[in-house]
C-alpha cells in the first residue's frame, strides 16, 4: 500500500501480515491505519507481500536490496508505527521479526531504531492464548528498539472475528479496538515529533 495523503503530513508506517495473500492480520492493520488517516496523517503499509521481499537479515551484509533500503528509509521518515503480527507458536511471526531486525540499519542514526516513537500493537491468533503472548513479545521488542508502545493494544481471536474485503469485521468491538489503536498512535505522534524536532 503506497503513501496516502499529501506528502507534507506526518507519516505513520504499518508493518504486518503474512506471506501468501491478504490475511486477518493485514486486514486488521488496514483498519487501524485508516483510523490514523482520518486523524490527518499520511500512512504507508508494509504487508505480507512487502515483507516477503525482504531477505533474511544478515548484519554483516555489505549491501542491501532495494526492498530493504525502501523499508528502512520509510521507517526513518515515520512519526509513529503500528505493528501487527499473527501469533505463531505463541509469539510473533518470522517475517515480522525479520523486518524489525532490519531496523538495526538505523543504529547509527540521530534517531536510532524507534527511539521515542509511539508504536501501536495488534496481535491476531486462532485462540486467546497466543494473542496475549504475541502482544507481550511485541511490547518487549518495541522497548528494546527504544519505542513507546501505546497504552492500548488490540488482541484479536480469529476463531471469533472474521474480516471482510470491504474493511469490516464481524465483531463491532474489534473494529472499535483497531480504531482506538490508530487514534492513540495519532494522539502521541505529535509529542514524538516535538521531542525529535
Secondary structure, DSSP 8 states (H G I E B T S, - for coil): ----S-TTS-EEEEEE--SSS--HHHHHHHHHHHHHHHTT-EEEEE-HHHHHTS----TT-S---HHHHHHHHHHHH-SEEEEEEE-BTTB--HHHHHHHHGGGGGTTSSS-TTTT-EEEEEEEESSHHHHHHHHHHHHHHHHHTT-EEEEEEEEEETTT--B-TTS-BS-HHHHHHHHHHHHHHHHHHHHHHHHH-
